[in-house]
Amino acid sequence: MTLLGWLNRVNAAHPWSHNDFYGPWVVRQVMSSGARTVLDVGCGTGNLLARLIPRAVTLTGLEPHDATARIAAERFEGMEGVRIRAESFEGRDPRERFGAVTLVAVLHHLPLRDAMRDLALALEPGGRLVIVGCYREATRTDRLVSLAALVLNPLMGLVKHPRRTRVTPESMTAPTAPARDSLAEISAHAAQLLPGARIRRRLFWRYSLVYDAPR
């Protein structure tokens, strides 16, 4: 068996969510902004919303995948202040404004420039946009960081999910798509549309972006 084949077998037997890994960081960014109304775009089964419940007055999750949206809606049924809407970001009411907007592994599903523009417009004055996104590998540095993630990924799986499983967790079953834009392209668009945004390369094929709207 090749090394890559062995890594794939370990990853399948010990699955863990790269998106949930960054959940605590996203919550800290939202908390430090003082936001009381939060929109989570592409909320999946609601893992991030669950972390935010004690820290916001109203939480709105948008999830365009019907089956995943149903799971999230059932999870928060009867919970005051939490709304799950089975719709895309493009299908929302463009007049809505929020104190914070979050996206985790979602932006690459949307048209980048249009989405960045509309996300900025979805913020209240002084509101905060928090993104954990995926980028397309395009440079030597990208490939070196990916190599490190490839080695660390099964180790994280063994720590976070030590018991072997044949079933993928529900929170990891939403549709995925390959990233289309490189980190350089994402940074260039952000410089134009989200001036002052703070972007960092992260492990496990991710980057982070934090943008504060002008007051």
C-alpha positions in Angstrom: 0.0 0.0 0.0 1.3 3.5 -0.8 1.7 6.1 1.8 -1.1 8.2 0.3 -3.4 5.1 0.3 -2.6 4.5 4.0 -3.3 8.1 4.9 -6.7 8.0 3.1 -7.6 4.8 5.0 -6.7 6.4 8.3 -8.6 9.6 7.4 -11.7 7.6 6.5 -11.7 5.5 9.7 -11.0 8.5 12.0 -12.9 11.4 10.4 -12.8 14.9 11.9 -14.1 18.3 10.7 -11.6 20.8 9.6 -14.4 23.4 9.8 -15.3 22.6 13.4 -11.6 22.9 14.3 -11.8 26.6 13.6 -15.2 27.1 15.3 -13.7 28.4 18.6 -11.6 30.9 16.7 -14.7 32.1 14.8 -16.6 32.5 18.0 -13.8 34.6 19.5 -13.9 36.9 16.5 -17.7 37.4 16.8 -17.5 37.9 20.6 -14.8 40.5 20.4 -16.9 42.5 17.8 -19.8 42.8 20.3 -22.3 41.6 17.7 -25.7 40.6 19.0 -27.2 39.5 15.7 -25.3 36.9 13.7 -25.9 35.5 10.2 -24.1 32.2 9.5 -24.0 31.6 5.8 -24.0 27.9 4.8 -24.6 26.9 8.4 -24.7 23.1 7.7 -26.1 21.1 10.6 -25.6 24.1 12.9 -22.4 23.3 14.8 -21.1 26.9 14.7 -24.6 28.2 15.6 -24.6 26.0 18.7 -21.3 27.5 19.8 -22.7 31.0 19.3 -26.1 30.5 21.1 -24.9 31.8 24.5 -23.3 34.8 22.9 -25.9 36.4 20.7 -29.5 37.6 20.9 -30.5 36.3 17.4 -28.9 33.8 15.2 -29.9 33.1 11.6 -28.5 30.2 9.6 -28.8 30.0 5.9 -28.4 26.5 4.4 -29.3 25.8 0.7 -29.0 22.1 0.9 -32.5 20.9 1.9 -31.5 17.7 3.8 -28.8 19.5 5.8 -31.2 22.4 6.5 -33.8 20.0 7.9 -31.2 18.5 10.3 -30.3 22.0 11.5 -34.0 23.1 11.8 -34.8 20.0 13.9 -31.8 20.6 16.1 -32.9 24.1 17.1 -36.6 23.6 16.9 -38.4 25.6 19.6 -35.2 27.4 20.6 -35.8 31.1 20.9 -33.6 33.4 18.9 -32.4 30.8 16.4 -33.8 30.6 12.9 -32.8 28.2 10.1 -33.7 29.2 6.6 -33.4 26.7 3.7 -32.1 29.3 1.2 -28.9 30.5 -0.3 -27.1 33.7 0.5 -28.1 35.0 -3.0 -31.7 34.3 -2.1 -31.8 36.3 1.1 -33.6 39.6 1.6 -30.8 42.1 0.6 -32.2 44.7 3.1 -31.2 42.6 6.1 -28.3 43.7 8.2 -26.4 41.9 10.9 -23.8 42.7 13.6 -21.7 39.8 12.4 -21.7 37.5 9.3 -19.8 34.2 9.4 -18.9 31.8 6.6 -16.9 28.6 7.1 -15.8 26.7 4.0 -18.6 28.5 2.0 -17.2 31.4 0.1 -15.7 29.2 -2.6 -19.2 28.0 -3.5 -20.2 31.6 -4.4 -19.1 34.1 -7.1 -16.1 35.7 -5.3 -16.4 39.4 -6.2 -20.2 39.6 -6.0 -20.2 37.7 -2.7 -17.6 39.9 -1.1 -19.6 43.0 -2.1 -22.9 41.6 -0.9 -21.4 40.4 2.4 -20.1 43.8 3.2 -23.6 45.2 2.5 -25.1 42.7 4.9 -23.2 44.2 7.8 -24.5 46.9 10.1 -22.2 49.9 10.5 -19.2 48.6 12.5 -20.3 45.0 11.9 -17.8 42.2 11.4 -17.3 39.7 8.6 -15.5 36.5 9.7 -14.5 33.9 7.0 -12.7 30.6 7.2 -12.3 29.7 3.6 -10.7 27.3 1.1 -8.2 28.3 -1.5 -6.8 26.8 -4.7 -3.1 25.7 -4.4 -1.1 27.8 -6.8 2.4 28.4 -5.3 5.3 26.4 -3.8 4.3 27.7 -0.4 0.7 26.4 -0.9 2.0 23.0 -1.7 4.4 22.9 1.3 1.7 23.9 3.7 -0.6 21.3 2.2 2.1 18.7 2.6 2.3 19.5 6.3 -1.5 19.3 6.6 -1.5 15.9 4.8 0.9 14.5 7.4 -0.9 16.1 10.4 -4.5 15.3 9.2 -4.5 11.6 10.3 -2.8 12.4 13.6 -5.6 14.9 14.4 -8.1 12.3 13.4 -6.6 9.8 15.8 -6.7 12.3 18.6 -10.2 13.8 17.9 -11.9 10.6 16.8 -9.8 7.7 18.3 -12.5 5.0 17.7 -12.7 3.7 14.2 -15.9 4.3 12.3 -17.5 3.4 9.0 -20.1 6.2 9.2 -19.4 9.8 8.2 -20.8 12.3 10.8 -23.9 14.1 9.6 -22.1 17.4 9.9 -19.6 16.3 7.3 -22.2 15.2 4.6 -23.1 18.5 3.0 -22.1 18.9 -0.6 -18.5 20.1 -1.2 -16.8 21.8 -4.2 -13.1 22.4 -5.1 -11.8 25.9 -4.5 -11.5 28.0 -7.6 -9.5 31.0 -6.4 -5.9 31.2 -5.2 -5.0 32.9 -1.9 -3.4 35.7 -4.0 -6.6 36.2 -6.0 -8.8 36.2 -2.8 -6.5 38.8 -1.2 -6.5 41.0 -4.3 -10.4 41.1 -4.4 -10.6 41.7 -0.7 -8.2 44.6 -1.0 -10.7 46.2 -3.4 -14.0 45.2 -1.8 -13.2 44.7 1.9 -10.5 47.4 2.6 -8.6 46.7 5.7 -9.5 43.0 5.8 -7.0 40.8 7.7 -6.2 37.6 5.9 -4.0 34.8 7.2 -3.1 31.4 5.7 -4.2 28.6 8.0 -3.5 24.9 8.2 -5.7 22.2 6.8 -6.3 23.9 3.4 -7.9 27.0 5.0 -7.4 30.7 5.3 -9.1 33.2 7.6 -10.4 36.7 6.8 -11.8 39.3 9.2 -13.3 42.5 8.0 -14.8 45.3 10.1 -17.3 47.6 8.3 -16.9 51.3 8.8 -18.9 52.9 11.5 
